[in-house]
Amino acid sequence: MKAAGYILLLALLFAISAVSGCSRPASPPPSPTTASPAPAKSPGPEQAAKPPDYQPAETQEEQTSRQLMEQNREHWQTVNAMLQKLLADIGQTRELAPPEEAELVVVTADWARENWGEGYVRDNARKIQIDERIFKGLFILPDAVSLADLYAEWPLSYLVAKLEDKVYAVQENFGRLNGEEARKALAHEVVHLLQGKHFHGPEPATYDEGKAWSALVEGDADFTRNRYLERTAGTEPAPKLDRIYENNLPPAPQAERPPALTRLLYFPYEYGEAFVSALYQETGWQAVNGAYLRPPLTTEQVLHPEKYLSPEGPLSIKPVPVNVPGWRMERSDRLGEHFIRTMLETWLPRAEAASAASGWGGDALDYFEQAGAYLFTWQTAWDSRQDASEFHESFQRLLPAAGAAILGDGLWLAGGNYIWVGERDTREVLVIVSEQKSAVDAILAAR
């Protein structure tokens, strides 16, 4: 949908694809932040019977954090004092009552990788497998790259992250920050603490909707933090904080990070603040708070805030019939304008990619499997016939740039996948991807 003219990962570490709270340079997935507080638990009889001075046994996480803090006691005491002060100060800036307390937890980079990276991969192996096939079929990931390996090692770069009422600092990364850098990183997470107390997140139905929600959350965190820093500039200098890990770098990630995947993951950070700023210009915090009750539904609405304010939602798309015996549907999804822009600009000039993607009206991806083989259909809808033709032409230029060989009649071969692309009607473009040419032929024959 063309226009002149953006928007906390689910709980415990994945909830990865919905929102992220790790301060940059950490990347969104996998991230433990959540804007949806855990449901309150009613105290049981055994809890009510505990004496007032009862102290629960220290968990392994708490014990390890205490030991790490003891190694650099003064440093972490300063960080914790900074965190508690920010809790009240940023609450005033955001005009929201802060939580009563926030706990600082110190972890190692290896702990982050094991718990937030490898743990996510173990628990979401099936989802990651399908994601990887779609990303490779649409030229986001090179064939030789393992998405599971990327997700497992991503937390090695995390600075700090929020989970429930705790703020986790990765010592090797956070310990290289000076006082001002540390305050900036903590301020972002404090906004997530405020969000967790006051707002409840949705259950995004699609990839596109999840990214839009994530952009609202991260954009709010960046926008609020920056307003706080501007308000206190020159009046509240950050405490002095020595870099305790300046020459002690954490293990370097081994897996190559494809630029296209990185752009997808950074979408909430790259575009979220401008989206929230556009909301704030309407009616201040009232408009921002209202967005949590009526979240943006598409990355298009984040990229073009006026389409959220209108509002202009995605078009309804008639499913592509897959009347091929034996194939079962495993996922239905919507990828959105930003995904299309990223896919195209990986292989084409950035301006052309943005122009071709900006006519987006909606899309529907259906993923099927049969005896270990897979296929997916990706139906895209556009604002006009011209927009549909522009995308179709750009996608056809992408294919040879990405190494695909043309077989004729709209059919291409790339990396073991057969890819067909063609205009379905005046405003729709269909893409079919499968390892089996016979499956592509069967779908086309049934159209």
NORDA-V214775 format. One record per backbone hydrogen bond with DSSP energy under -0.5 kcal/mol. NH is the residue of the N-H (numbers start at 1). CO is the residue of the C=O. Records with the same first field share a line. If there is no record, write none. Layout:
NH: CO  CO
//
This chain:
10: 15
12: 32
14: 10  11
18: 15
19: 15
23: 160
26: 23
37: 35  196
47: 44
48: 44
49: 45
50: 47
54: 51
63: 59
64: 60
65: 61
66: 62
67: 63
68: 64
69: 65
70: 66
71: 67
72: 68  69
73: 70
76: 72
77: 73
78: 74
79: 75
80: 76
81: 77
82: 78
83: 79
84: 80
85: 81
86: 82
87: 83
88: 84
89: 85
90: 86
91: 87
92: 88
93: 89
94: 90
95: 91
96: 91
103: 165
105: 167
107: 169
112: 108
113: 109
114: 110
115: 111
116: 112
117: 112  113
118: 113
119: 114
121: 117
122: 118
123: 119
124: 120
125: 122
128: 124
129: 125
130: 126
131: 127
132: 128
133: 129
134: 130
135: 131
136: 132
137: 133
138: 134
139: 136
140: 135
141: 135
145: 142
147: 145
150: 146
151: 147
152: 148
153: 149
154: 150
155: 151
156: 153
157: 154
158: 155
159: 23
161: 168
163: 166
166: 163
167: 103
168: 161  166
169: 105  167
170: 159  168
171: 107  169
173: 170
174: 170
175: 170  171
176: 173
177: 174
182: 178
183: 179
184: 180
185: 181
186: 182
187: 183
188: 184
189: 185
190: 186
191: 187
192: 188
193: 189
194: 190
195: 191
196: 192
197: 193
198: 194
199: 195
204: 202
208: 334
210: 206
211: 207
212: 208
213: 209
214: 210
215: 211
216: 212
217: 213
218: 214
219: 7  215
220: 216
221: 217
222: 218
223: 219
224: 220
225: 221
226: 222
227: 223
228: 224
229: 225
230: 226
231: 227
232: 228
233: 229  230
235: 232
236: 232
244: 175  242
245: 175
248: 245
258: 256
262: 258
263: 259
264: 260
265: 261
266: 262
267: 264
269: 266
270: 266
271: 267
272: 267  268
275: 271
276: 272
277: 273
278: 274
279: 275
280: 276
281: 277
282: 279
283: 279
284: 280
286: 283
287: 284
288: 284
289: 285
290: 286
291: 287  288
292: 288  289
293: 289  290
294: 290
302: 298
303: 299
304: 300
307: 304
308: 304  305
309: 305
310: 306
311: 307
312: 307
315: 361
321: 319
323: 321
324: 322
325: 323
327: 324
328: 369
330: 367
331: 367
333: 365
339: 335
340: 336
341: 337
342: 338
343: 339
344: 340
345: 341
346: 342
347: 344
348: 344
353: 349
354: 350
355: 351
356: 352
357: 353
358: 354
360: 357
361: 381
362: 381
364: 379
365: 333
366: 377
367: 331
368: 375
369: 328
370: 373
373: 370
375: 368
376: 433
377: 366
378: 431
379: 364
380: 378  429
381: 362
382: 427
383: 359
388: 384
389: 385
390: 386
391: 387
392: 388
393: 389
394: 390
395: 391
396: 392
397: 393
398: 394
399: 395
400: 396
401: 397
402: 398
403: 400
404: 399
405: 413
407: 411
408: 411
411: 408
412: 419
413: 405
414: 417
417: 414
418: 434
419: 412
420: 432
421: 410
422: 430
424: 428
425: 428
428: 425
429: 380
430: 422
431: 378
432: 420
433: 376
434: 418
435: 374
437: 435
439: 436
440: 436
441: 437
442: 438
443: 439
444: 440
445: 441
446: 442
447: 444
//
